[in-house]
Amino acid sequence: MRITEHPILKFEKGPLVEFEHDGRKLKGHEGESIAAALHAAGVRVLRHSIKLDRPRGFFCAIGRCSSCLMTVDGVPNVMTCVTALSAGMRIETQTGKGIIPDVHFPTPPTDPDYPRDLGNVPLAIVGAGPAGLSAAIAAGQLGVRSVVIDENPVPGGQLIKQTHMFFGSKEHHARVRGIDIGAILVKEIEDLPVDCLTGTTVLGLYPGRMLALLRNGRLHRLTADSVILATGASENMLAFPNSDLPGVYGAGAVQTLMNVDGVAPGKRVLMIGAGNIGLIVSYQLLQAGVEVAAVVEGLPEFGGYHVHAAKIRRAGVPIMTSHTVLRALGTDRVEGAVISKIDGDWRPIEGTEVELDVDTICLAVGLTPNCELASQFGCDEAYVAELGGRVAIHDASLETTVPGVHIAGDASGIEEASTAMLEGRLAGLSAAAKFLHDREMGELTRLRSEAEEGLRALRAGPFGKHARAGKRKMLALASARGGDS
Amino acid sequence: MKSRAECVIIGGGVVGTAIAYYLAKAGMTDCVLVEADYLSSGATGRCGGGIRQQWSTEANTQLAIESVREFSSLSEELDADIEFLQGGYLVLAYTDEDVAQFERNVALQQGLGLDVAILTPDEITDRVVPQLNTDGVRMATYCPSDASANPFLTTRAYADAARRLGVEVELFTPVTRVLTKRGRVTGVETSRGTIRAPLVVNVTGSHSVPIAKTAGVDLPITPYRRQILVTEPLERFFDPMIISFSLGVYFRQVRHGSVIGGFGDPDEPAGFNQTSSLEFLTTMSAKLAFLMPRLRSVKIVRQWGGMYDLTPDAQPILGETDGVDGFFQANGFSGHGFMIAPKVAMLVAQVVAGQKPDLDISRLNARRFTEGPVTTDRSVV
């Protein structure tokens, strides 16, 4: 199930090593995720659920959903989608809640430097995706030092999974593939006063703008004069019978599996959702040599760009609007799916059911902003449907209700990578303001209006409708709370 | 929302909802419970859920024994599972002072019929918790009928049962003033209007002080933050709540498998503060890993802060208020309100309804603080 030929991507893998899965010897590449190695070896069931003992498999691929918890070297509840494989690992399918090993843990020597203190930085940026990296670049170009923190092993966020070319104008990297944009941003921070801490999870924000970081299994702490939260988004789930079967994946997970790990998610996929993500991932599946049975969309019109729709239609993939998935078939893994037409009230129309022979169902049914850190830090939040869910209330300079804490990218409302880059830039500029001399303010104002103008341009037109409405509501909420907007 | 009622209960924690239930059960169904936020949003929903009978004074031990009796039939009485579990309490002694105190405690507790025993370190690991690190442990007291329950479910069960009997529960309705006239309570003013009532009960933990103040009543309560953390769920591997007064630590494994535990920082400054600190996270994890080394590989999933409403003798303030007739207090629980909630609420309800309570609670009236020195129960974390 490994992808051996790909028109765009080359997969650089670690050496092949042996590991044990439920007593069986398997091989995988050192450094890839355990879940990817198992998937490549044909293993779909990773655990059984606590209450109903249902089989569970790979789902989100970013350490959020707990669907892939397994017992690794005796330790239960290990998130195998974000844990790197190493030689000789003993991996077991977990049933139930997990049992902690009855081994003797030696008392570690007392460490006076615990948690390890990383000192103070002017600007800490959480998330090294398009928004976070752009914020670091904008602040860095003004001479403001920052640390960018990301839990993934490499910077770039979701850009590292995007094989398609971006739209927009030249300064927004139009006609450049997402993966290459990621590389450009990473290259840009190299010459700037920016430290990038990958493989590092921000566990929490504490009073005094102190960040608790988990890095190499150790707790670190870092204080910052300003913080930018560019934490991105999580995928939405769709409830239907058997939607928890191994083989039902989030679209982001499918991208991770095939475009980062080089593992095909299955042989024949049903895509749910014909927004841009559903259309783009369908095309990426075709690029990876995977068949797409159909793209179903509940709305009467698909939501994505026509260019993307045209590409998959040319390849013979039907886009079925006013359709939904009724149920997944199978016992231990997806062995099929039943779809049906729906009426104007989203009710299935009897007699229109069709059974599809697929082994994978990919959900591209929207994203929800990741608001946990903002919430934990006491930023006021509001539910704004047009922005995708609960979002920290922020003003025009993307500052939240907690002074010195900014937000940018999908975390501030679901849009796409181009707007995330500009929002990141704007947040970086806003956060940099307090470190600049008065004589630099003119330049700062110019750069800010440039970014704001860019955002206006990107949000113009019918595809920016939700973002415009959402951001308008957000500004009203912020000014009601005495923001400077 | 009603504009008139026989009784208004301020506070939707476990004690407030329980008082509402026992009042309604006794026939006083024309009650309104007002809660500023959601049910169990205050100290109740932030506590560890332990139910201990091992106390150092006779009165407290008696009250605790009666509360366990109530708790044990509560799921049935309220027709809702409150996750009551008699897993016992293991209280660890580390110092000479601990040992001397515990020996006195056990003598007193056994005299009251409590099934408590002294265990040697070997007996602890052989009979109760094999996984415990007993380094430095001199002895422990163990009472297998001590218990735990889920504070959220208990509060909801009381509130639902009270509603079924006709009590109105108004959430997200902060009380702005307790209304009085010529030394008598006349009702409460809330964010959503006034409720006239001849009886008002103040059950709002740390908020009791500003609320009582609006009626000109001063309560000797100081708020202190306490913090707790909880781990990922694991298959059950130990039953009792394990505590140490000298380490200031307590922890247990809840029904669904998480280990929940906290400790009281002796240097915690007074004041209302429900934030979490990194110091707590690191200190508490180190204490847990020391006491139960196998927890070292376990992930912590959350931490939070909550308020103790501490009185000078760490005992609650219960009953009528001198100078304001019809105004009752049930606050100042000092960190152990949940465990005595059923019995205390029942007794307070009896007092509010003008009946003679089953157990005399006059020793816990606020006037004790003006009448002379008070004695502190030492069995407080």
Contacts between the chains, C-beta under 8 A, distances in Angstrom:
chain1	res1	chain2	res2	distance
A	50	B	233	7.2
A	75	B	297	4.9
A	76	B	234	7.1
A	77	B	232	5.2
A	77	B	234	8.0
A	77	B	299	6.6
A	96	B	235	6.1
A	97	B	233	4.7
A	97	B	234	5.4
A	97	B	235	5.0
A	97	B	256	7.9
A	97	B	257	4.7
A	98	B	232	7.7
A	98	B	233	7.8
A	98	B	234	5.7
A	98	B	235	6.6
A	99	B	234	6.8
A	99	B	235	4.9
A	99	B	237	7.3
A	100	B	234	5.8
A	100	B	237	7.1
A	100	B	294	5.0
A	100	B	295	7.3
A	100	B	297	6.0
A	100	B	298	6.0
A	101	B	294	7.1
A	101	B	297	6.9
A	102	B	131	7.8
A	102	B	294	6.7
A	103	B	294	7.5
A	104	B	293	7.5
A	105	B	289	7.8
A	105	B	293	4.4
A	105	B	294	6.6
A	105	B	296	4.8
A	105	B	297	7.4
A	107	B	290	7.6
A	107	B	293	7.4
A	114	B	282	6.7
A	115	B	278	7.0
A	115	B	282	6.0
A	204	B	276	7.1
A	204	B	278	7.3
A	204	B	281	8.0
A	204	B	303	7.9
A	206	B	275	7.8
A	206	B	276	6.9
A	206	B	277	6.3
A	206	B	278	4.9
A	207	B	275	5.8
A	207	B	277	7.4
A	210	B	278	6.4
A	212	B	278	5.2
A	212	B	281	7.2
A	219	B	282	6.7
A	221	B	278	6.2
A	376	B	276	8.0
A	378	B	275	7.8
